[in-house]
Amino acid sequence: MQEISFEEAVERILAKDGRFHRDAYGFVRDALDYTQKAGANREKLGKVHHVTGAELLEGIRQFALSPAGFGPMTITVLEEWGVRQCRDFGEIVFNMVEIGLLAKTEQDRLEDFDEGYDFVTAFRKPFLPASKLTTSPPVVPTTND
């Protein structure tokens, strides 16, 4: 059996499931590479490290915020691709598993992506000015009658 290219695999996925833009698949693949390289720095040489759903979500967050990612435009780009919550990353990953682009273990579940993060907190908050990060209610001027 001939191995198919990443682009061909994504075309097959999109023919079955068109919820997410093709670029979302490339982004998840790149974020997985980023996550594995970050993990390789912590692991012993020669040991292959399986990335869990939680690890991948954190890697996606870090990659998206990095200079190689989208910075303050991350939410806008992800929404354009149809990705609005962490579960969507899981759906993309499991589409890639189903087509043979990625492998999974017996412990890996789509639900692993349900306990992720809020997109505004993860992707927008790091770029807000300090004045917008306070939790105090706004001061309302009073009038003297």
FIZA-30664 format. One record per residue: x, y, z of N, C-alpha, C in turn. Coordinates in steps of 0.02 Angstrom, whole numbers, plus 50000, padded with zeros to 5 digits. Layout:
<sites>
<<X Y Z> <X Y Z> <X Y Z>>
...
</sites>
This chain:
<sites>
<<50042 49940 50000> <50000 50000 50000> <50044 50062 50000>>
<<50028 50108 49956> <50066 50170 49950> <50045 50219 50004>>
<<50095 50250 50036> <50080 50299 50087> <50056 50364 50053>>
<<50004 50394 50081> <49978 50456 50051> <50010 50516 50085>>
<<50012 50571 50049> <50041 50632 50076> <49993 50664 50127>>
<<50019 50709 50166> <49978 50745 50214> <49920 50780 50179>>
<<49935 50813 50123> <49883 50849 50086> <49828 50803 50061>>
<<49848 50744 50035> <49798 50696 50012> <49755 50671 50070>>
<<49787 50659 50127> <49751 50635 50185> <49700 50688 50208>>
<<49721 50751 50209> <49675 50804 50229> <49618 50809 50179>>
<<49631 50802 50116> <49577 50802 50065> <49526 50748 50080>>
<<49550 50689 50099> <49504 50634 50116> <49464 50650 50178>>
<<49497 50680 50227> <49461 50699 50289> <49407 50750 50271>>
<<49425 50801 50233> <49377 50854 50216> <49318 50827 50175>>
<<49329 50776 50136> <49274 50746 50097> <49223 50713 50144>>
<<49247 50688 50202> <49202 50656 50250> <49177 50704 50303>>
<<49219 50752 50322> <49202 50797 50377> <49228 50867 50360>>
<<49184 50910 50339> <49203 50977 50317> <49195 51031 50371>>
<<49191 51012 50434> <49181 51062 50487> <49239 51110 50494>>
<<49300 51086 50482> <49359 51127 50495> <49398 51140 50430>>
<<49426 51199 50426> <49466 51219 50368> <49529 51176 50363>>
<<49552 51165 50303> <49612 51124 50293> <49672 51151 50331>>
<<49677 51217 50338> <49735 51246 50374> <49735 51227 50448>>
<<49677 51212 50476> <49674 51191 50546> <49712 51125 50556>>
<<49710 51082 50507> <49745 51018 50511> <49821 51029 50509>>
<<49843 51073 50466> <49915 51090 50463> <49938 51122 50528>>
<<49896 51165 50555> <49913 51198 50618> <49920 51147 50674>>
<<49873 51100 50680> <49876 51049 50732> <49938 51005 50722>>
<<49954 50988 50660> <50015 50949 50647> <50077 50987 50669>>
<<50081 51052 50652> <50138 51093 50672> <50141 51102 50748>>
<<50084 51110 50780> <50082 51116 50853> <50102 51051 50887>>
<<50085 50994 50857> <50107 50930 50884> <50183 50924 50879>>
<<50211 50943 50822> <50284 50943 50814> <50317 50987 50867>>
<<50289 51046 50877> <50314 51093 50927> <50311 51062 50996>>
<<50256 51030 51012> <50246 50998 51077> <50295 50941 51087>>
<<50304 50900 51036> <50351 50844 51041> <50422 50868 51050>>
<<50441 50921 51015> <50509 50948 51023> <50519 50976 51092>>
<<50468 51010 51119> <50473 51037 51187> <50478 50979 51237>>
<<50441 50925 51225> <50445 50867 51269> <50510 50830 51262>>
<<50540 50830 51202> <50604 50796 51191> <50658 50828 51233>>
<<50652 50892 51246> <50701 50926 51288> <50697 50902 51360>>
<<50640 50875 51380> <50631 50851 51449> <50641 50776 51454>>
<<50638 50741 51398> <50642 50668 51399> <50713 50645 51385>>
<<50727 50583 51401> <50792 50554 51387> <50797 50545 51311>>
<<50858 50554 51286> <50870 50545 51214> <50851 50474 51193>>
<<50822 50468 51135> <50804 50403 51109> <50737 50376 51132>>
<<50707 50407 51181> <50642 50385 51206> <50587 50424 51171>>
<<50542 50389 51139> <50486 50421 51106> <50433 50438 51158>>
<<50411 50499 51157> <50362 50522 51206> <50294 50530 51172>>
<<50245 50493 51195> <50177 50501 51170> <50147 50563 51200>>
<<50117 50604 51159> <50086 50667 51182> <50013 50653 51199>>
<<49994 50669 51260> <49924 50661 51281> <49882 50719 51255>>
<<49817 50712 51261> <49773 50767 51242> <49787 50831 51280>>
<<49796 50825 51345> <49810 50884 51387> <49877 50916 51367>>
<<49928 50875 51354> <49992 50902 51332> <49986 50937 51265>>
<<49948 50907 51220> <49940 50937 51154> <49903 51004 51160>>
<<49851 51007 51200> <49815 51070 51209> <49862 51125 51234>>
<<49905 51109 51282> <49952 51158 51307> <50003 51176 51253>>
<<50025 51127 51215> <50071 51141 51159> <50038 51185 51106>>
<<49975 51172 51091> <49938 51214 51044> <49935 51286 51069>>
<<49920 51294 51133> <49916 51361 51162> <49983 51397 51156>>
<<50036 51363 51176> <50103 51394 51173> <50124 51409 51101>>
<<50111 51362 51056> <50129 51371 50986> <50091 51429 50955>>
<<50026 51433 50970> <49984 51487 50942> <50008 51555 50965>>
<<50031 51560 51027> <50053 51624 51055> <50126 51640 51038>>
<<50163 51592 51013> <50233 51601 50996> <50241 51643 50933>>
<<50302 51666 50919> <50314 51703 50857> <50296 51663 50794>>
<<50298 51597 50798> <50280 51556 50740> <50204 51550 50732>>
<<50167 51570 50784> <50094 51564 50783> <50061 51628 50761>>
<<50004 51643 50792> <49962 51699 50770> <49956 51755 50821>>
<<49986 51747 50880> <49984 51800 50930> <49914 51822 50946>>
<<49903 51888 50947> <49836 51914 50966> <49781 51898 50915>>
<<49800 51873 50857> <49750 51856 50806> <49728 51783 50811>>
<<49753 51747 50860> <49739 51675 50865> <49665 51658 50864>>
<<49626 51690 50906> <49554 51673 50908> <49521 51688 50841>>
<<49538 51743 50810> <49509 51761 50746> <49525 51707 50693>>
<<49588 51686 50691> <49608 51635 50643> <49572 51569 50657>>
<<49573 51548 50720> <49541 51484 50737> <49466 51485 50721>>
<<49433 51540 50736> <49361 51545 50720> <49350 51541 50645>>
<<49394 51572 50607> <49389 51569 50533> <49394 51496 50509>>
<<49432 51456 50545> <49441 51386 50527> <49388 51341 50557>>
<<49341 51369 50596> <49288 51329 50626> <49307 51300 50694>>
<<49363 51321 50722> <49387 51296 50786> <49368 51347 50840>>
<<49322 51327 50885> <49296 51373 50934> <49305 51351 51007>>
<<49328 51289 51015> <49338 51262 51083> <49389 51205 51079>>
<<49414 51185 51136> <49466 51133 51138> <49441 51067 51109>>
<<49379 51051 51118> <49351 50990 51090> <49361 50987 51014>>
<<49359 51045 50981> <49370 51047 50909> <49440 51023 50891>>
<<49489 51040 50932> <49557 51014 50920> <49557 50938 50926>>
<<49520 50911 50973> <49514 50839 50980> <49481 50807 50919>>
<<49429 50839 50893> <49396 50814 50833> <49445 50811 50774>>
<<49486 50863 50768> <49537 50865 50715> <49587 50809 50725>>
<<49612 50801 50786> <49660 50748 50801> <49631 50680 50785>>
<<49570 50667 50807> <49541 50601 50795> <49523 50590 50722>>
<<49509 50643 50684> <49502 50635 50611> <49569 50614 50581>>
<<49623 50642 50607> <49690 50625 50582> <49710 50554 50602>>
<<49688 50532 50661> <49701 50464 50683> <49663 50415 50638>>
<<49601 50431 50625> <49558 50386 50584> <49587 50375 50515>>
<<49618 50426 50486> <49645 50421 50418> <49716 50392 50418>>
<<49746 50387 50478> <49813 50358 50483> <49870 50407 50487>>
<<49855 50472 50494> <49908 50522 50499> <49939 50523 50568>>
<<49900 50506 50619> <49923 50505 50688> <49905 50437 50719>>
<<49940 50421 50772> <49924 50360 50809> <49897 50379 50878>>
<<49862 50332 50908> <49836 50343 50975> <49848 50281 51016>>
<<49845 50290 51082> <49850 50233 51127> <49780 50213 51151>>
<<49777 50159 51188> <49713 50137 51215> <49683 50188 51263>>
<<49726 50228 51294> <49703 50276 51344> <49678 50341 51312>>
<<49696 50355 51250> <49676 50417 51217> <49602 50417 51200>>
<<49569 50472 51219> <49497 50478 51206> <49482 50549 51182>>
<<49432 50555 51142> <49410 50621 51119> <49392 50665 51179>>
<<49365 50636 51230> <49344 50673 51290> <49404 50705 51326>>
<<49465 50682 51312> <49524 50713 51342> <49530 50787 51324>>
<<49498 50807 51270> <49501 50876 51247> <49445 50919 51276>>
<<49399 50889 51311> <49343 50926 51340> <49363 50969 51399>>
<<49414 50950 51435> <49435 50985 51496> <49490 51035 51481>>
<<49488 51065 51424> <49540 51112 51404> <49532 51180 51435>>
<<49543 51231 51396> <49542 51300 51421> <49491 51341 51382>>
<<49474 51397 51411> <49431 51446 51379> <49474 51484 51329>>
<<49452 51492 51268> <49492 51524 51216> <49509 51596 51233>>
<<49462 51633 51261> <49476 51704 51277> <49532 51708 51329>>
<<49527 51666 51380> <49579 51666 51432> <49646 51644 51404>>
<<49646 51593 51363> <49708 51565 51337> <49740 51607 51282>>
<<49700 51637 51239> <49728 51668 51179> <49721 51744 51176>>
<<49673 51773 51210> <49664 51845 51208> <49693 51879 51270>>
<<49682 51850 51328> <49703 51880 51391> <49778 51897 51393>>
<<49823 51855 51366> <49894 51872 51368> <49912 51938 51333>>
<<49867 51963 51291> <49882 52023 51253> <49843 52084 51277>>
<<49802 52075 51328> <49763 52131 51354> <49808 52177 51396>>
<<49797 52242 51394> <49835 52287 51437> <49817 52275 51510>>
<<49862 52291 51554> <49852 52280 51626> <49788 52311 51651>>
<<49769 52368 51623> <49708 52402 51646> <49645 52361 51632>>
<<49648 52316 51583> <49591 52274 51566> <49590 52209 51606>>
<<49643 52196 51643> <49649 52133 51680> <49624 52138 51751>>
<<49607 52198 51773> <49583 52205 51842> <49513 52175 51848>>
<<49500 52149 51906> <49434 52119 51918> <49387 52167 51954>>
<<49411 52226 51970> <49369 52275 52004> <49316 52302 51956>>
<<49257 52316 51982> <49206 52345 51938> <49228 52416 51919>>
<<49206 52439 51861> <49224 52506 51840> <49197 52559 51888>>
<<49235 52611 51895> <49213 52667 51938> <49162 52708 51901>>
<<49105 52717 51932> <49050 52756 51902> <49050 52824 51937>>
<<49058 52877 51899> <49059 52944 51931> <48990 52959 51960>>
<<48991 52991 52017> <48929 53012 52048> <48917 53085 52034>>
<<48855 53103 52034> <48839 53174 52023> <48815 53204 52088>>
<<48833 53265 52099> <48810 53301 52159> <48749 53341 52141>>
<<48695 53327 52173> <48632 53363 52159> <48626 53425 52200>>
</sites>
